[in-house]
Structures are given as C-alpha cells and as structure tokens.
Amino acid sequence: MTHKKRLGSSILLSAALLSPVLFTGCSVHASYRTYDPAYGDYHVWDNAEVGYYSRWEVETHRDHRDFRKRNADEQKEYWAWRHKEKH
C-alpha cells in the first residue's frame, strides 16, 4: 500500500507542477500583429490590447465581437480611439 500511495503522490505532484505550463502555454501564442492603415503602423494584439479593446467596446456601446471580424470602418474607429488613448 505504501508503494501505491507514493506513486499517487508523485502523480499529483507532477500534475501540480505541470498545470501552469499547460494552462498558460496558449496565451503566449494568442498575440499577433495587426496593421493600422490610417496611421501606417503595426500593433501587437496581446492581452494588454485586449483590455483596451474591451474598454472601447464598453465606452462606444458595442456588442463584443472579435476585432478581426469587425468591418474596416469599425477597425478604423478603434485605432483612432486607441491612438488618442496612448497620449
């Protein structure tokens, strides 16, 4: 019985140590670069940008939608707002 308890403890410890790696691995790959044609620059779409985008959606009373699925006019409005927020 002692061997089984030790094996079980080892499995639980391994799972506990590996879980942060498994669950945070996706967020690293979630960022991408997007082009802002009105300002002629690129932006990295990462967790920080998601925060700004969510705020823009709330402030402009829009339903949540993936940025890449918004039409060009809405994307342009977002980048104009975003450039104002930076300064």
Beta strands, then each sheet from edge to edge (+ up, - down):
strand 1: 32-36
strand 2: 41-45
sheet 1: 1+ 2-
end
